[in-house]
Every structure is written in C-alpha cells, then in structure tokens.
Amino acid sequence: MIEILETDNVNLGRQKANTNFETIQTHLDSQENPHGVTAVQAGALPLAAWNTVWDAGQDLNTVLTTGTYAAPTNAIAAACTNLPEGYTASGQAFKLIVETTSTVNFLRQTLIGRTGVMYARTYNVSSAAFSGWEKYVMSSELAALEARVAALEGRNMIEKIAKLIDVKSIVTLILTVVFAVLSVTGRLSAEQLQTAFTTVLAFYFGTQSRKKEDETHD
C-alpha cells in the first residue's frame, strides 16, 4: 500500500512539473506582449514615431517626402541604393530623416546608422539634384584626429630642430660667432668681415639649396 502511494505521488509530481514546464515554455514563446511592456520601457522607439518602416531596400534618391524612415534590418539596409560612400550597408541598419531647411527649395536627408554614425546631404528642389553626402565627425573621431595632428606637429618640430643642428649649420654658426668676435676685438676689419661673412652665407645657403634639389630628384 505504501509503495503504491509513493508511486502515485511521484507520478503526480511529474505531471505537475510537466504541466508547469509547458506553461512556462508557452509563455516564453508568446510574442503577444502579455505583460504590456511599452517601447519606452524597452528602450526602443515607438512605431508611431516612424512615418515608414521599410520592408525592402529603397533608392534614397526617391525619398523626398518629409518624415522619418527606417531600414530596420541589415538585409534591408544592404539592399538600399545611393547610400553614403564608405557606409557599410551590410550590418548597418539605419534611420533616415527627411526635413526642409530654412527654405522650402531645399530638403535635407540625415542618415543615422545603428552604431551612431551620421551622414547628411541636401536636395535642391529647383534643380532636382542632391549634394554629396557629408559625414558628421563624432567626438571620439575628433579626439583621435586632434591627437594625430599633435603627433605630426611634434614630429615636424623635432625634424626642424634636427635640421637646424646638423653639421653644416653648426659650422656656419661657429664661423659666424668667430668672425663676430674678431671684428668686435678689432682683429678683423669691416672689409674682411664682409668678405668672410659672405663666404659663410654662400656656403650655408648653397649646401641647403643643393640638399633640396637632391631631395626633389629622389
């Protein structure tokens, strides 16, 4: 009798576990939003905020009605044409904002990729022509660019200093100082100083000019 009751309890427990599992799995598989989670709560943009959500690739040159458009998947984005040059469509779902500028004769298209990259261009209604796409520089890109410019400027300064202290420059400076001292102490006449200094300058600038010519030919 005891063994029969234990067997019945085990079977009953298994049945309840299976029923609970099926209920949980059904709940997980449901896409009907049973808890009523809103787009804002999920961190998404409500569909009402989009004028059009595309279900296929589009020619962006034909999107001239003001509004907000979405290429919601990478595949749809990859099928779009007249995207900015260098924009990786595959893997880059995007939204497109079309708006008027300060005058109704011009429209602006702003493309925002899912990674935050942004491009913009204008459309001249009178001439029915687009300008080229221009990329917005992100703050991280700007910081990297500033660091690169600073590095190049530092390297250029070092190169200028290195050129200034090469052998020919040092010899020229030493000779200039020597002739100046001799002239001040009266050991060198003004005419002799002029001749010597002219020789030194001709030597220095002559070698510098020859060096530039050699670099140009190389």
Secondary structure, 3 states (H helix, E strand, C coil): CHHHHHHHHHHHHHHHHHHHHHHHHHHHHCCCCCCCCCCCCCCCCCHHHCCEECCCCCEHHHCCCCEEEEECCHHHHHCCECCCCCCCCCCCCEEEEEEECCCCCEEEEEEEECCCCEEEEEEECCCCEECCCEECCCHHHHHHHHHHHHHHHHHHHHHHHHHHCCHHHHHHHHHHHHHHHHHHCCCCCHHHHHHHHHHHHHHHHHHHHHHHHHHHHC
